[in-house]
C-alpha cells in the first residue's frame, strides 16, 4: 500500500517557516474550503519540493477525500496548532497593551523619567510577565515596579 502524501509530507507541512504555513493553509482549505481560505497565487513562488508536495496531497484528496485517515489526522493536528498559535498571538497582543498601560501609568505618576521606566521594564521583564499572567492590573504592577526599581537603584 502506498504511503499517504499527508503522512509523507507531514514534517514539511508542520515546519516552522512561511511555506510550511502556506501548506498548512492548503491542507485546511481541502478539509474546509469555506472556513479556511487560501491564496493560490503563492504557487508561483514556492520551490519545486513544496509544489510537488501540494500537488501530491491534492491528488490524494481528489481520490480519497476525507477517507484518508492521514489527511484527517493531519488536518486535526493543524487545527489544534492554529488554535495554539492564535491564542499565543492574542496573549502577546494583550501583554503588549498591558505594558503600554503600565508605562502610561508610570509616566502619568511623574516619579520616573521615560528612560527609567524603559530600563525598569527591561530589567524586570520576567517579573512583569508573571504579574500579567496572574491577572494583576497594570496600575498596581506599575506601582510595585516603581518600588522594585527604586530598591535596585
Buried (B, 14 or more C-beta within 10 A) or exposed (E): EEEBBBBBBBEBBBBEEEBBBBBBBBBBBBBEEEEBEBEEEBBEEBEEEBBEBBEBBBEBBEEBEEEBEBBBBBBEBBBEEBEEEEEEEEEEEEBEEBBEBBBBBBBEEEEBEEEBBEBBBEBBEEEBEEBBEEEBBBBEBBBBBBEBBEEEE
